[in-house]
Amino acid sequence: MTTISVPITGEQEKFINDLVKSGKAANKAHAVRYAIQRLSEEEAINAVLEGERDIREGRVYRGDLRKLAKKYAS
C-alpha cells in the first residue's frame, strides 16, 4: 500500500475527525480511503446514467462492433 501526504483544510480535517469519532471510520486513513471509494462509486454510477441518457436520446451506435470501428475509424 502506498502512503501519500495531502494538505487539507481545517474543515476537511474536522470532517475526517468527526467520521472517526462517530464510528463511521476506524481511523483517519480509513475515512480518507472510504471517501475515495465513494467517489469512485459515484463516478461509475454517473457513467451508467450518462450511458442511459445517451440511449434515451438516440446517441448510440448499433451493430457489429468490428464493422462500426472500421466505419468510424477514418
C-alpha positions in Angstrom: 0.0 0.0 0.0 1.3 3.5 -0.9 1.2 6.4 1.5 0.7 9.9 0.3 0.7 13.3 2.0 -2.0 15.7 1.1 -2.6 19.1 2.5 -6.2 19.5 3.7 -8.2 22.4 5.1 -9.3 22.7 8.7 -12.9 22.0 7.7 -11.8 18.8 5.9 -9.8 17.7 9.0 -12.8 18.3 11.2 -15.0 16.2 8.9 -12.5 13.4 9.0 -12.2 13.6 12.8 -16.0 13.6 13.1 -16.2 10.4 11.0 -13.7 8.7 13.3 -15.5 10.0 16.5 -18.9 8.8 15.2 -17.5 5.3 14.4 -18.2 5.6 10.7 -14.5 5.2 10.1 -12.0 3.3 12.2 -9.3 5.9 11.8 -8.3 8.9 9.7 -6.8 6.8 6.9 -9.9 4.6 6.8 -12.0 7.8 6.5 -10.0 9.0 3.5 -10.0 5.6 1.8 -13.8 5.4 2.4 -14.2 8.9 0.7 -12.1 7.9 -2.3 -14.1 4.6 -2.7 -17.4 6.6 -2.5 -16.1 9.0 -5.2 -15.1 6.1 -7.4 -18.6 4.5 -7.0 -20.2 7.9 -7.8 -18.2 8.2 -10.9 -19.2 4.7 -12.0 -22.9 5.5 -11.4 -22.6 8.7 -13.3 -21.1 6.9 -16.3 -24.0 4.4 -16.3 -26.5 7.3 -16.0 -24.8 9.1 -18.9 -25.0 5.9 -21.0 -28.7 5.6 -20.3 -29.2 9.2 -21.2 -27.3 8.6 -24.5 -29.6 5.6 -25.2 -32.8 7.6 -24.5 -31.6 10.5 -26.7 -30.5 8.2 -29.6 -26.8 8.9 -29.3 -25.8 5.3 -29.7 -24.4 3.1 -32.5 -26.0 -0.3 -33.2 -24.4 -3.2 -35.0 -21.3 -5.3 -35.2 -18.5 -3.5 -33.2 -15.8 -4.5 -35.7 -17.8 -3.1 -38.6 -18.6 0.1 -36.7 -15.0 0.5 -35.7 -13.9 0.3 -39.3 -16.6 2.6 -40.5 -15.9 5.4 -37.9 -12.1 4.9 -37.7 -11.4 7.2 -40.7 
